[in-house]
Each structure stands twice: as structure tokens, then as C-alpha cells.
Amino acid sequence: MSETRTAPAGYRECFIAFLDILGFRELIERSESVPALVDSLSQLTGVSARLKPGMKETSHGPCPMQTRSFSDCVAVFTPTKPGEPFAKNGLSQLLFVVRHIHDKVLDLGACVRGGVTVGKMYWDPAWSRLDDAQCLGQESMLPLTFGPGLVAAYELESKKAVVPRVLVDSSIIRCARKPQSKPMKAYPFGTTGVLADYFKTDVDRVVFLDLLHADVTRSSDEKLISNSDGFTIEWTWNGSRVSKVRQQVRELASRVIRENKADACVRGKHQWLLDYVANAESGTVIGET
């Protein structure tokens, strides 16, 4: 495939997700006296570290996607308008990666909090070049990560999310609904419908990603494959594992509440999680977007 030109190095409008693992600082503090926790910490940080920056290979074509992980945090971003020959459903692809991280962290007994927005990020043209189906420039280019979009996603996570939920701001909602005659399809994040079907308004009027929705794409044989050019997430549809995920959420929240009886803040965050999974299982509507 011939080289594909993009905008020169500089800011480019992107979809950006910023995620943080809750309770990580407490685990770090305990790990000095409980050496066995070091292995758990390495597994948690390894979830995002395995997402190699470059191209996310998809059934819709390659999706240029940059990933940056540090300690308990990860940022993932992809251009809103990648151009040809790239996949055009970048937001759904990004949210699919968010869901993958959420489930893998949950498998290790922790939960995430985050924010997803639209904003400008530094983007090197080498990150959007293809040659013979290979992504060039990933090894030689510095993994620079900065821009107003990252600041906005971080502030959404750190100042507004509060409880273990992934917020989507108004810019994401607008993108998902435009054009109104043909809103963004949910796939691959969701198996049916349009992306806006998977946004839920909480009691404090902020909108979050409905990761426990029954139609969110998740399969028991999901496998991450990384290489020097990026990564892909392979799966075959063999039935949703949503029931297991909801059970994991309920068990995690119940355990943390039980172990932190004296910490009202921690208990409050995980009580929200218990209420969320109960609403998801009963079909109760928290609010409307």
C-alpha cells in the first residue's frame, strides 16, 4: 500500500480516553510490606502497557491509534477524521478499547474511572503512514503525548467522574449523534444499535459510558495480539459474558465495602458501583441522554 499523507506534525483533532485504576495508590503503599502485591501491580499496569501504539487492525480497516501508559493511568487517542484508507468508526473503536481495559482490570480485581472527549492532540505524520500494510515510524519516533484534549480528558476523569465510571462529555455526544439522520453505529463497542444508545445520564446529570449494557460487545475468547506495528483484539462471537462481568463488579464492590467500613469515601464509590450493577440487571433507567 502506498504511503498515506496526513497533516504535518502538530495538533490534530482526536477522540481521547483517559483512564485511571482506582485504589492503586493504596496497593502501592501496601506493597512495601506485602511483597506478593508487587506481582498484582505489575499485572494491572501490564493491561494497558500491552496496547502497542500504531495501528489497531479492525474488520473495517486499520485504525491509527496511539496509546500511552504510566503507572495506573493510560491515555488512548485516535484522529476524528483519519482519512483514507483508514477505518471511519474511530470513536467506536476507541470505546471498544476502553471496554477491553475495563474488563481486563476487573479480571484482576480492580475497577477503572475515566473520561472520553474530543480535542486537539500532538500527532506525528509518521503515526498515519502505511506501507505494505505495515505502520511505519513507530520505532523511530518519540512517543510525544500532549495537547488540550489530554488536559480535558484528564480533568473529566480526575474532577468530575468521582466514582468508578467513564464519563463522556458533550463533544462526544454531539459526534455520536451527527448527522442526526445517520448517527454513529455502535459496532464494535456494541453489537446492535447506535453509539448513543450506550450513553447513560447519572443522577448528578453527567453522562457516562454504559459498560454493563447487555449489548456491549464482549466475548469469552477475546485475545489481545500486539506487535511492533500496533495491536488487534481478536474474538469470535460465542455469546456475551456480560453476566459474568456484572457478577465480578458486584463481588468487587461488596468486598471493598466490607474491607473499608471506616472509609466513607471508598465505601461511597463502591456503593455507586453496586447500585449501577443492580440497575443494569433490573433494567432500571437512571436517566436519559
Phi, psi and chi 1 to 4 in degrees:
 res  aa     phi    psi   chi1   chi2   chi3   chi4
   1 MET       -  134.7 -173.6  177.5  -66.6      -
   2 SER   -70.1  159.6   61.3      -      -      -
   3 GLU   -62.9  136.9 -178.5  179.9  -66.3      -
   4 THR  -105.0  122.7  -59.9      -      -      -
   5 ARG   -85.6  142.0  -66.1  -71.6 -179.2 -177.4
   6 THR  -127.1 -173.6   62.3      -      -      -
   7 ALA   -60.8  153.4      -      -      -      -
   8 PRO   -63.7  165.4   23.0  -33.9      -      -
   9 ALA   -54.8  135.9      -      -      -      -
  10 GLY   152.3 -162.9      -      -      -      -
  11 TYR   -73.8  142.3  -77.2  150.3      -      -
  12 ARG  -142.6  139.4 -170.2  168.4 -177.7 -174.2
  13 GLU   -67.7  129.0 -174.5 -179.4   78.2      -
  14 CYS  -135.8  158.8  -68.7      -      -      -
  15 PHE   -86.0  131.6  -61.4  117.5      -      -
  16 ILE  -130.4  133.5  -49.2  114.0      -      -
  17 ALA  -119.2  134.6      -      -      -      -
  18 PHE  -123.3  123.0 -176.8   87.9      -      -
  19 LEU  -123.7  149.1  -57.0  176.2      -      -
  20 ASP  -136.5  139.0  175.4   70.1      -      -
  21 ILE   -86.4  121.7  -60.5  174.1      -      -
  22 LEU   -73.0  143.2  -73.1 -171.3      -      -
  23 GLY    79.4    7.2      -      -      -      -
  24 PHE   -68.7  -38.8 -161.5   82.1      -      -
  25 ARG   -60.9  -41.0 -176.1  178.3   66.4 -179.5
  26 GLU   -64.7  -37.7  -71.2   76.2   12.0      -
  27 LEU   -65.6  -39.7  -72.7  173.6      -      -
  28 ILE   -60.2  -46.7  -71.4  -74.5      -      -
  29 GLU   -61.9  -41.4  -67.5  171.2   -8.4      -
  30 ARG   -71.9  -26.4  -72.0  176.3   55.6 -158.2
  31 SER   -65.5  -22.4   66.8      -      -      -
  32 GLU   -66.8  -33.7  -71.5 -168.4  -76.9      -
  33 SER  -101.4  -12.7   57.2      -      -      -
  34 VAL  -124.8   86.0 -174.2      -      -      -
  35 PRO   -55.9  -28.0  -25.6   35.1      -      -
  36 ALA   -62.3  -23.2      -      -      -      -
  37 LEU   -70.2  -21.2  -77.6  177.0      -      -
  38 VAL   -60.6  -39.8  174.5      -      -      -
  39 ASP   -64.8  -40.5 -178.5   60.8      -      -
  40 SER   -62.5  -41.2  -62.9      -      -      -
  41 LEU   -64.2  -40.4  -68.7  167.0      -      -
  42 SER   -66.8  -35.0   67.0      -      -      -
  43 GLN   -67.7  -41.1  -69.1 -176.2   57.9      -
  44 LEU   -63.8  -46.2  -76.2  168.3      -      -
  45 THR   -69.7  -26.5   55.8      -      -      -
  46 GLY   -68.6  -23.1      -      -      -      -
  47 VAL   -56.6  -51.3  169.1      -      -      -
  48 SER   -82.4  -28.9   55.1      -      -      -
  49 ALA   -64.6  -25.0      -      -      -      -
  50 ARG   -77.1  -10.6  -66.7 -174.5 -175.3   93.2
  51 LEU   -82.8   93.6  -62.5  167.5      -      -
  52 LYS   -74.0  132.2  -61.2  -72.2  -72.0 -175.1
  53 PRO   -65.1  146.8   24.8  -33.9      -      -
  54 GLY   146.8 -112.7      -      -      -      -
  55 MET  -118.8  130.9  -67.5  -70.2  162.7      -
  56 LYS   -89.7  112.3  178.7 -178.5 -176.0  -67.5
  57 GLU   -75.3  129.9  -64.4  -60.9  -31.3      -
  58 THR  -136.3  168.8   83.3      -      -      -
  59 SER   -71.3  -11.4   57.7      -      -      -
  60 HIS   -99.4    6.4  -68.8 -102.0      -      -
  61 GLY   109.6  174.5      -      -      -      -
  62 PRO   -67.5  142.5   24.9  -33.5      -      -
  63 CYS  -121.6  109.8  179.2      -      -      -
  64 PRO   -64.0  120.4   22.3  -30.0      -      -
  65 MET  -143.2  125.1 -170.5  170.7  -71.1      -
  66 GLN  -101.7  136.3  -68.8  -65.3  -54.9      -
  67 THR  -127.6  139.3   60.8      -      -      -
  68 ARG  -137.6  123.4  -54.2  -75.8 -171.1  -93.2
  69 SER  -122.1  143.5   61.9      -      -      -
  70 PHE  -149.6  118.9  177.4   77.2      -      -
  71 SER    53.6 -116.9 -173.5      -      -      -
  72 ASP   -98.5   12.2   59.2  -27.5      -      -
  73 CYS  -118.2  150.8  -59.2      -      -      -
  74 VAL  -145.0  139.3   58.6      -      -      -
  75 ALA  -117.7  135.6      -      -      -      -
  76 VAL  -130.8  131.8 -173.5      -      -      -
  77 PHE  -146.4  148.6   52.7  105.5      -      -
  78 THR  -147.1  144.7 -174.9      -      -      -
  79 PRO   -61.1  143.5  -24.2   35.0      -      -
  80 THR   -71.9  -28.9   58.4      -      -      -
  81 LYS  -130.0   82.8  -61.9  175.9 -178.3  177.9
  82 PRO   -73.2  -20.7   27.7  -35.1      -      -
  83 GLY    81.4 -176.2      -      -      -      -
  84 GLU   -82.8  147.5  -62.3  -65.7  -20.2      -
  85 PRO  -100.2   34.0   37.1  -33.1      -      -
  86 PHE   -85.2  158.2  -57.9  113.4      -      -
  87 ALA   -59.4  138.9      -      -      -      -
  88 LYS   -94.5   -5.1  -64.6  179.2  175.5   62.4
  89 ASN  -101.1   51.6   60.0  -20.0      -      -
  90 GLY   -60.1  -37.5      -      -      -      -
  91 LEU   -66.2  -44.3  178.9   55.9      -      -
  92 SER   -63.1  -38.1  -62.2      -      -      -
  93 GLN   -64.4  -43.3  -63.3  -69.5  -12.2      -
  94 LEU   -61.8  -44.7 -179.0   79.8      -      -
  95 LEU   -68.5  -29.7  -63.7 -177.7      -      -
  96 PHE   -62.9  -40.5 -177.9   83.0      -      -
  97 VAL   -66.1  -40.3  172.6      -      -      -
  98 VAL   -58.0  -45.6  168.5      -      -      -
  99 ARG   -62.8  -39.6 -161.8  -80.9  -55.2  151.4
 100 HIS   -61.0  -46.7  172.3   80.8      -      -
 101 ILE   -62.9  -44.9  -64.9  170.9      -      -
 102 HIS   -53.7  -48.4  168.9  -86.1      -      -
 103 ASP   -70.1  -39.4  -75.0   10.3      -      -
 104 LYS   -67.4  -40.0  -68.7  -58.3 -179.8 -177.4
 105 VAL   -65.3  -39.7  168.7      -      -      -
 106 LEU   -62.5  -39.1 -175.8   61.3      -      -
 107 ASP   -58.3  -27.2  -74.4  -18.7      -      -
 108 LEU   -95.8   10.0  -65.6  170.0      -      -
 109 GLY    84.3   28.1      -      -      -      -
 110 ALA  -138.8  173.9      -      -      -      -
 111 CYS  -135.3  164.2   53.9      -      -      -
 112 VAL  -117.2  160.0  -61.5      -      -      -
 113 ARG  -133.7  146.1 -176.4  175.5   64.7 -166.8
 114 GLY  -166.1 -177.8      -      -      -      -
 115 GLY  -145.7  142.4      -      -      -      -
 116 VAL  -126.5  132.5 -174.1      -      -      -
 117 THR  -148.6  179.2 -171.1      -      -      -
 118 VAL  -114.8  132.6  175.8      -      -      -
 119 GLY  -172.5  175.6      -      -      -      -
 120 LYS   -86.0  135.3  -67.2 -179.6  178.6  179.3
 121 MET  -131.1  148.9  -68.9  -68.2  -66.5      -
 122 TYR   -61.2  131.6  172.4   85.0      -      -
 123 TRP  -138.4  119.2 -170.5  -90.1      -      -
 124 ASP   -84.3  135.7 -167.8  -71.0      -      -
 125 PRO   -59.1  -25.7   17.2  -29.8      -      -
 126 ALA   -63.5  -22.7      -      -      -      -
 127 TRP   -74.5   -9.2  -61.6  -16.9      -      -
 128 SER  -123.3   28.5  -64.9      -      -      -
 129 ARG  -108.4  138.4  -73.9 -153.7  -61.4  -95.8
 130 LEU  -123.7  144.4  -66.9  172.7      -      -
 131 ASP  -151.1  116.5 -172.3   12.6      -      -
 132 ASP    54.0   44.4  -63.9  -32.9      -      -
 133 ALA    64.9   15.8      -      -      -      -
 134 GLN  -113.8  143.4  -62.5  -65.6  -49.5      -
 135 CYS   -85.7  126.4  178.8      -      -      -
 136 LEU   -97.8  156.3  -58.4  178.8      -      -
 137 GLY    89.6   -6.6      -      -      -      -
 138 GLN   -69.7  -35.3  -63.5  -59.1  -41.5      -
 139 GLU   -78.2  -32.5  -61.4  -62.0  -34.3      -
 140 SER   -92.8  -21.0   60.4      -      -      -
 141 MET   -91.4  143.1  -57.9  -52.7  -60.4      -
 142 LEU   -68.8  138.4  -68.3  173.8      -      -
 143 PRO   -80.5   64.3   30.9  -35.3      -      -
 144 LEU   -68.0  140.7  -56.7  178.9      -      -
 145 THR  -142.3   99.2  -45.1      -      -      -
 146 PHE  -161.3  161.1   62.2   90.2      -      -
 147 GLY   150.1  158.8      -      -      -      -
 148 PRO   -58.6  -30.5  -12.1   17.7      -      -
 149 GLY   -63.8  -38.9      -      -      -      -
 150 LEU   -67.3  -40.0 -177.9   60.9      -      -
 151 VAL   -59.7  -44.7  173.7      -      -      -
 152 ALA   -65.8  -42.1      -      -      -      -
 153 ALA   -66.5  -40.5      -      -      -      -
 154 TYR   -63.5  -44.4  168.6   73.6      -      -
 155 GLU   -66.6  -33.5  -69.7 -170.7  -14.9      -
 156 LEU   -62.4  -43.4 -162.7   60.7      -      -
 157 GLU   -71.0  -47.5 -179.6  -83.8  -35.2      -
 158 SER   -80.8  -27.8   61.8      -      -      -
 159 LYS  -109.4  -24.2  -64.1 -178.3  179.6 -180.0
 160 LYS  -116.8  -29.4  -65.6 -175.6  178.8  179.7
 161 ALA   -65.4  -46.7      -      -      -      -
 162 VAL    62.9  -62.9 -175.9      -      -      -
 163 VAL   -97.4  171.9  -64.5      -      -      -
 164 PRO   -72.3   76.0   22.4  -32.8      -      -
 165 ARG  -139.5  158.0   56.6 -170.8  176.1  179.7
 166 VAL  -108.6  109.5  177.5      -      -      -
 167 LEU   -80.1  146.3  -60.8 -170.5      -      -
 168 VAL  -118.8  130.1  -68.1      -      -      -
 169 ASP   -90.2  179.4   72.9    0.3      -      -
 170 SER   -62.0  -29.5   57.0      -      -      -
 171 SER   -66.1  -36.8   63.6      -      -      -
 172 ILE   -69.1  -42.4  -68.5  -67.6      -      -
 173 ILE   -61.4  -42.9  -63.2  170.2      -      -
 174 ARG   -62.6  -43.6  -73.2 -166.3  -61.8  -89.6
 175 CYS   -63.8  -40.6  -74.8      -      -      -
 176 ALA   -66.4  -27.3      -      -      -      -
 177 ARG   -98.2   -4.8  -71.1  177.6  169.8  170.4
 178 LYS   -99.5  140.9  -74.7 -176.0  178.2  179.0
 179 PRO   -72.0  152.8   29.2  -34.7      -      -
 180 GLN   -60.9  -28.4  -67.0 -175.4   -0.6      -
 181 SER   -74.7  -18.7   60.4      -      -      -
 182 LYS  -148.8   71.7 -167.4  176.7  179.9 -178.3
 183 PRO   -66.4  162.3   24.3  -33.5      -      -
 184 MET   -59.5  133.2  -74.1 -173.3 -176.6      -
 185 LYS   -72.0  151.6  -68.1 -177.2  178.5  179.3
 186 ALA   -75.2  -29.4      -      -      -      -
 187 TYR   -63.3  135.6 -172.1   82.7      -      -
 188 PRO   -91.5   -3.5   34.7  -37.1      -      -
 189 PHE   -62.2  -43.3  175.7   75.3      -      -
 190 GLY  -120.3  152.9      -      -      -      -
 191 THR   -80.3  -22.5   57.8      -      -      -
 192 THR  -139.5  165.8   62.0      -      -      -
 193 GLY    74.1 -164.0      -      -      -      -
 194 VAL  -107.9  161.5  -63.5      -      -      -
 195 LEU   -59.4  -37.6 -155.5   50.2      -      -
 196 ALA   -62.8  -19.1      -      -      -      -
 197 ASP   -64.2  -19.1  -65.8  -21.1      -      -
 198 TYR  -104.0   15.4  -62.3   82.8      -      -
 199 PHE  -104.7  136.3  -60.7  159.7      -      -
 200 LYS  -129.7  137.7 -173.2 -178.9  -73.0  -71.5
 201 THR   -92.5  127.2  -58.1      -      -      -
 202 ASP   -85.1  174.8 -145.5  -24.6      -      -
 203 VAL   -65.0  -23.0  -68.2      -      -      -
 204 ASP   -92.5   13.1   57.6   -6.5      -      -
 205 ARG    74.9    6.7  -52.6  -49.6  -61.1  167.1
 206 VAL   -88.0  154.9  -64.2      -      -      -
 207 VAL  -104.6  133.1 -179.9      -      -      -
 208 PHE  -128.1  161.3   68.2   99.7      -      -
 209 LEU   -77.2  123.1 -168.3   60.5      -      -
 210 ASP   -81.1   76.6 -167.0    1.4      -      -
 211 LEU   -70.0  -14.7  -71.8  162.4      -      -
 212 LEU  -102.0   11.7  -61.6 -174.7      -      -
 213 HIS   -59.1  140.2 -168.2  -66.6      -      -
 214 ALA   -61.6  -26.8      -      -      -      -
 215 ASP  -100.4    9.5  -65.3  -33.4      -      -
 216 VAL   -65.7  134.9  165.9      -      -      -
 217 THR   -70.4  117.3  -54.7      -      -      -
 218 ARG  -156.5  127.6   41.8  170.5   53.1  103.4
 219 SER  -125.5  147.9 -177.0      -      -      -
 220 SER   -68.4  -18.9   60.1      -      -      -
 221 ASP  -102.3   19.5   67.1  -12.9      -      -
 222 GLU   -60.7  135.5 -172.6  170.6  -65.9      -
 223 LYS  -141.4  130.4 -179.8  169.9   60.0  174.2
 224 LEU   -90.1  129.4  172.3   69.3      -      -
 225 ILE  -121.2  118.3  -61.2  176.1      -      -
 226 SER  -110.0  148.7  -60.0      -      -      -
 227 ASN  -148.9 -176.3   54.3   53.1      -      -
 228 SER   -67.3  -18.0   59.9      -      -      -
 229 ASP   -98.0   -5.2  -56.6  -46.6      -      -
 230 GLY   144.2 -140.1      -      -      -      -
 231 PHE  -157.0  166.3   69.0   95.3      -      -
 232 THR  -142.9  154.6 -173.3      -      -      -
 233 ILE  -116.4  109.9  -60.9  173.3      -      -
 234 GLU   -95.0  142.8  -68.4 -173.4  -10.1      -
 235 TRP  -163.5  153.5   56.8  -83.4      -      -
 236 THR  -122.7  141.6   55.0      -      -      -
 237 TRP   -73.2  111.4 -173.1 -112.1      -      -
 238 ASN  -128.1   28.8   57.4    3.6      -      -
 239 GLY   100.1  142.2      -      -      -      -
 240 SER   -71.9  143.6  175.4      -      -      -
 241 ARG   -99.5   25.4   62.8 -170.9  -68.9  -95.3
 242 VAL   -60.8  -35.4   66.0      -      -      -
 243 SER   -62.4  -41.2  -65.0      -      -      -
 244 LYS   -66.6  -41.8  178.9 -178.4  178.2 -178.4
 245 VAL   -63.0  -44.1  169.6      -      -      -
 246 ARG   -62.0  -39.5  -71.0  172.6  175.6  175.9
 247 GLN   -64.3  -40.6  179.5 -177.8   -9.2      -
 248 GLN   -61.5  -42.9  -72.6  176.9  -60.0      -
 249 VAL   -62.2  -46.0  169.6      -      -      -
 250 ARG   -62.6  -43.8 -174.9  168.4   50.5 -108.3
 251 GLU   -66.9  -40.3  -68.5  175.4  -10.2      -
 252 LEU   -63.5  -49.2  167.6   64.0      -      -
 253 ALA   -62.4  -42.7      -      -      -      -
 254 SER   -63.6  -41.3  -61.4      -      -      -
 255 ARG   -65.5  -45.5  174.0  179.7   57.3   79.9
 256 VAL   -64.9  -40.6  173.4      -      -      -
 257 ILE   -61.5  -43.2  -69.9  171.3      -      -
 258 ARG   -64.9  -37.6 -172.6  171.0   58.0 -109.2
 259 GLU   -84.5   -8.6  -66.9  174.4   -6.9      -
 260 ASN  -128.6   50.4  -68.0  -88.8      -      -
 261 LYS   -61.6  -28.6  -66.5  179.9  179.6  179.0
 262 ALA   -90.6   -7.2      -      -      -      -
 263 ASP  -108.4   97.8 -167.0  -34.5      -      -
 264 ALA   -64.3  -33.7      -      -      -      -
 265 CYS   -65.0  -49.5 -179.5      -      -      -
 266 VAL   -63.2  -43.5  171.6      -      -      -
 267 ARG   -62.3  -40.0  -75.1 -170.2  -71.2  106.0
 268 GLY   -63.5  -41.8      -      -      -      -
 269 LYS   -62.7  -41.0  -69.5  176.3 -178.8  177.6
 270 HIS   -84.1  -19.5  -71.1   80.5      -      -
 271 GLN   -68.2  -37.0 -176.2   59.2   53.8      -
 272 TRP   -57.7  -42.3  179.4   92.1      -      -
 273 LEU   -63.6  -41.8 -155.9   53.5      -      -
 274 LEU   -62.4  -43.0  -87.8 -177.0      -      -
 275 ASP   -65.0  -38.7  -66.7  -19.1      -      -
 276 TYR   -63.5  -47.9  171.3   37.5      -      -
 277 VAL   -66.6  -33.8   71.4      -      -      -
 278 ALA   -64.9  -42.0      -      -      -      -
 279 ASN   -64.2  -40.4  -72.2  -29.6      -      -
 280 ALA   -64.1  -40.4      -      -      -      -
 281 GLU   -73.4  -30.8  -69.5  174.5  -32.5      -
 282 SER   -90.7  -13.6   67.0      -      -      -
 283 GLY    80.7   13.4      -      -      -      -
 284 THR   -66.6  136.4  -58.4      -      -      -
 285 VAL   -91.1  121.1  176.3      -      -      -
 286 ILE   -74.6  -45.4  -63.4  176.8      -      -
 287 GLY  -164.9 -169.8      -      -      -      -
 288 GLU  -129.8  140.3  -64.0 -179.8   -5.5      -
 289 THR   -86.8      -   58.8      -      -      -
